[in-house]
Amino acid sequence: MKSSFWNIMLGSTLVFGTLALSGCTGGSQQGNTASPPSTVAPIPTPAPDPIRELVDSMTMEEKIGQMVLFGVDGTGLNDTTRKHIVNDHVGGFIFFGPNIKDSHQAWSLFNSMQKENVNGKLPLFLSVDQEGGRVSRMPKDIPAFPTSQSVGKTQDPAYAYKVGSALGHTLGAFGLNVDFAPVLDVNSNPNNPVIGDRSFGATAETVSTMGIQEMKGIQSSGIISVVKHFPGHGDTSVDSHKDLPVVQHDLDRLRTVEFAPFAEAIRQGADAVMVAHLLVTKLDPQLPASLSPVVIQKYLRGELGFQGVVITDDMTMEAIGKTMPIDKAAVQAIKAGADIVLVGHEPEKEQAVLNALLQAAREGTITKETIDASVYRIAKLKRKAKLSMEGIAEPNIARLSSDIKSALSRETKK
């Protein structure tokens, strides 16, 4: 059931390709018997690209909608969210603690949103920050997941994979399809106010080994994993929710510590990368990483070779608010190379971002080529993950809880 949307899209493309080829085989051969055989090889017919055809069929409004990911207010499908889905073609949403009161309500909310999108060009990203420990969005009747720090201390990659698989299985049971996890920041600063036990450890080796296994576990359950917070939030003393952190390490240090887990995750198939609101002075002394073409295009895409989806951290954080207005910041983020701008709170700010991106697209401030490239990457990821617009059956919480406890059994034996 999950892949039916993509089967229909691919089937239509194959029919079109067959008709196109059959139209080229006619024509009389009379009068050509005396001609020498041609030595020019025929031009091969390009293979159908259903994703490109889909992107080409979309309006500018539909494309820009795919390039934002918004928060929602309340615990049910309200008029604002319905407008975002139906009229604004928003491509995805993120849920926080206040959106989730119990298992039945959470399942009902997520499924109602996907069903509301029945006429959309692409299924919705439905996402949470489900890391474990203090960063958990699951209903209270779901067993708690361990902190990344405690997973890292086991030094057992197989256990990290099991935890990731259980995380993905849990999200999928509710109809979610994106997890903003794992954290790949190296916790090298004990005074860090925002990372701490969200990190797998204090060395790049531990974070790489354990974090990437958790990433693979999440992916094994059919959930998109977004690794974060590039280029590395571990050695900061400021919370980017409140102000703009500054990182002053040189490039050699960044490559061997901060970049290292992300580089390895990319080599091992990372789906998406979240870029942080950090001022990394040796890379770009003017702009936060999330707004910097140097950080995103030169280093993340260039040096590290990442070809997947790039998502900003939440643009409502004060690290951005104290840098520039959110509408201008959103345009700058896309120009810098981000594919999706995340706006987790405040409907007024969400609308301001959407309006600014549409205006920039119509004026050419953001080029059509930039937009099409981003939407292609987004559609490609949605197809790879086999996202669906169809609802799923309500989860059996007792069975799900038993599965989680079994997966975390090593943790409970301590």
N, C-alpha and C positions, 0 to 999 in steps of 0.2 A: 504493500500500500504506500510505503514511504516514497518510492521512486516513481509513482505513476505520472506526476507532473513532467518529469524529465523524459520518461518513455514516450509520452505524447509529443513533446517538442522534437525529440530526435526522429520519431517516426515521420512527422510532417516533412522534415528536412530530407530524409531519404527518398520519400515519394517525389518531392520536387526535383532531386538530383536525377532520379530515374527518368522522369519526363523530359528533363533537359537533354540527357544523353540520347534518348530515343529520337528526339527531333533533329539530331545531327547525322543520322545514318542513312537518310534517303538520298535521291539524286541518281540520274542515269549515268552509265559508264560508256554509252555509245560514242564512237569517234575517238576513243582514247587508246585503242589497242596498239597503235603504232608508236605511242609515246614511250620514251624510256621510263623505267621505274623511278619514282622520286627518291632522292637521297636525303631529303629533309625530314627529320623525325617529327611526328605530329606533336603539337603542343598538348601536354597532359592536362586533363581537366582537374582543376583544383578540388581537393577533398572538401566536402561540405563542412562548414563550421557553424553548428547551430547556435553557439554562444554569440558569435559575431553577428549572425542574422538577427538574433534576439535584440542585441544592443542597437543595431541599425533600425529596428522597428520601433524603438522607444522614443517618446517625446522628450524634449529637454526637461520638462517638469518631472517626468518619470525617472530620468537619469539622476537629476539632482536629489530626488527623494531617496534613491538608493545610497547616496553618499552622506546621509545623516543617520544617527542612531540616537533616539530620544528616550528620556525617562517618562514615566506615567504617574499620574496622581491617583491616589485612592486604591481600592481593592477590587474594583470592577471596571468594565469597559464603559468609559464615559464619552461625552460628546466630543471633547477635545481629541482624545485618542482615536475615536472613530474618524474624525476629520483628517487626522494625520495619515490614517491608513487609506481611506477612500479617496480623498481629494488631493492630499499632498504626496501620496505614493511613497511615504516614508518606508525605508527598507528594513528597519529593525528597531528594537526597543530593549531597554535595560530595566531590570527590576531590583528594588532595594527592600530592606526590611519592612518599611511601612506598607509596601504593596502586598505583603504576604502574611495572612493571619492564621490560616490552617491549611491542611492538605487539600481538602475539597475545594475551598475557595481559590487556592493557587492554581490547581488543575483547571478549574472552570475559567479563570481569567486568561490563562495562556491559550487555551483552546478557542475561546471566544474571539481572541484577537486574530489568530491564524485563519479562522473561518470567515471573519469580517473581510479578509484580504482575498476572498475567492476570485475576484475579478482582476487581481493584480498580475503584473507581468512576471513577478518572482515571489517565491515564498519569503516570509519574514525571518530575519534573525531575531530570536528571543533569547536574551542573555542575562546572566547574573555573574557577580563576583562570588564564586563558591570555591574558596581556597581551603577551608578548614580552619579550625581554631576560632579566633575572634572575627574573622571575615567569613561569615556564613549567612546565606539567604534562605536556606531551606526551612520549612515549617518546624515548629518545636517538637512535633511528634516523630520526626526523623532523627535517628541517632546522630550524635555529634561526630564530626570528623576531626582527626588530630591536626595539630599545627604542622606546618611545613618543617619547622625546626625539629620537632620530635620525630618526624619521618626521616629527616636528614641524619639525625643521631643514630638511627639504626644501622646506617651504612649498608643497607640491604636494598639493592636496586629492584629486586623482585617484589619486595614489599611496596616500594614507591609505585611500581606499576599497578599493583593490586589496589592501592588507594586511588590512583587515577582512574582505573577502570570502574571502581565503585562510585566515584564522583560522577563520571559520565553516565553510568547506569541510572543513578538517582535523578539527574537532570532530565534524561531522556524519558523516564517514567512519567514525568509531569508535562512533557511536551516542549521543554526547553531544548535549545540546540547549540548554544554558545556558552562556554565557560571562560571568563577572564581569569585564567590560571593556566599554568603555575607561575608564581613569582620567580624570576630568574636573577633577582638582585643579590649580589654578594654582600652579606651583612658584616662589612668590615669596620663599621663605626658603632661601638656599643652605645653611643648617645643618640643614635638615630631614632627619632620619635615616631616614625611612620612604618618602618619595615620590621626590624626586630625579629620576632618569632614567625613572621610571614616568610622569612628566607629559610632555605634548606641548610645554610651554614655560612661560615666565615671565609671559606676558600672557594675559588672558582671551580676547582676540581669537584668538590662535594656538590655544589649547586648544579654543575653540568651533569654529573652522573645521576643524581637523585631527581633533579627537576625534570630532566628530559625523559626519564622513565615514567614519571607521573604524567607528563605531556602525552606520551605514547599510550598510556593507559586510558586517558580521557578520550583520545582519538579512537581507540579500539572499541569504544562503546557508541561510536557514531556521532560524537559531539565535537564541535570545532573548539580547539584549544587556542587561546590568545595568550602568548607569553608576554610578560611585562616585567619591568618598566624600562625599555630601552631609552638611552644608552647605559642605564644603571643608576638606581636610586639608593644603593646600599650605603655609600659613604657620604651621607648628607646629615645635617643637624637641624634642618628646617623641614616642616611638613608642608608639602606643596598645596595642601588644601587651604593653608593659611597664608603662605607667602612663596616667593620664588626661590628655591634652593639653588645654591651656586656650587659647582664642582670644578676644581682647579687642577685636576690631574693632567699630566702631559699624555701624549698619544701612546707612548710605550706602556705606561701604566694602564691606560684605558684598554688597550689591546690585550694585555695579559690578565687583567682582572675583570673589569666591568663588561667588556665586549665578549669575553670568552664563552660564557654560557649561551649567549644569544647566537654566536657564530656556530657553535656545535648544534644548537636546536635547529638552526636553518639547514645545516648539513643533513640533519636527520628528519627533515620534513615538517617544519613548523608551518601551521596553517596561516597564522596572522600574528602580527607584532603590535603591541601597544607602545606608543612613544610618549615619554614622560614630559612634564613641564619642569625642565631643569635647564639652568644656564650653564653649559659646559664651556668654559671660557677658552680652552685651547682648541676647541672645534669651531665655535661661533660665539664671539664675545658680545654679540648684539641681541640675538634672538634665542628664546627657549627652544629646546630640542624639538618640541612638537610643532614649532613654527619655522624651523630652520631647514632650508634646502641643502645646506652643507651636511647636517646630521642625517637627514633622511635619504637624500639622493647620492651624496658622495660616499658616505660610510655604510648606512644600512643597506641600500640597494646596490651601491657600487662595490665597495670593499668586501662586504659580507655576502653579496650576491643574492639578497632576498628578493624574490619575485612575487610574493604573495600579497595579502591585504594588510595595509598599514592603517591603524586606528589611533586617533589621539586619545589621551587621557581626558577625563571630564573637563570640558571647557568652562564649566561654572566654578571651577576651583580658583582660589584667590591668586595663585601663581600666574594665571592669565589675567584675572580681573585687575591686578596691579600693574600689568604690562601694557594692555591695550583693550579697547572695547571688544566685547565678544563677537560682534558681527564682523569687525575688521580682522580679528584673530582667526575666525573660521575661514575667511577667504585666504588669508596668509597661509594657513595650514594646508589647504588644498594646493595652492601654488607651490608650496614647499615639497609636496609629494605625498601627503596623506591621502588615503582613499576615502576614509570615513571620519567625520567629525562627530564626536560623542558629546551630547548635551544632556546631562543626567537629571537636571532639575529646572524648575521654573518655566512654565509654558510661554511666558513673554520672551524669554531668552531663546527658547527653541524656535519660536516664530521669527525672531530677529535674525537668527542664523540662517534659517531657510530662505528668508527674503533676500539676505545679503548674497547668498550663493547664487540664487536665481538671477539677481541683478548683475552680478559679476559674469555669469555665463552669457547673458543676453548682450552685455556690453563688450564681451571678448576679453575681459580682464582675466578670466579663467578660460583657456582655449578649449575648443571642442575636442581636440586631440587628447588633452589632459583628462577631460571628463570621460570620454569614451574608453580610455585606457583603464581608468579607475573602475568604471562600471563593468568592464570586461572581467577584471580581476574578481570583483564582487560576485558576478554571475557565475564565474568559473568555480569559485569556492562553494557557492550554494549548490551548484550541480554536483560537485565532488562529494559533498556531504549528504546528497540526496534529500534535501529539505523538501517538506511536503506542506501543502495548504490544508490537508485533511486533518481532522481531529484524531485524538487517540483515546483509547479506553481509560477510564479513571483507574489509577494505580491501586493495587491491594497493599495498603500501608503495612500490614502485619508481615506479609511476605517480603516486601521491599526492605523493611527494617531488619528482618532476619538475614537477608542477603548482605546488607551493609555490615552487620555485626560479624558475619562470617569472614568477610573481606578484611575487616580490621582486627581479626582475632589476635594477631601478634601484639597489637596495642593493648588489648584487654588482659593478656596474660602477664603483663608486667606488674 
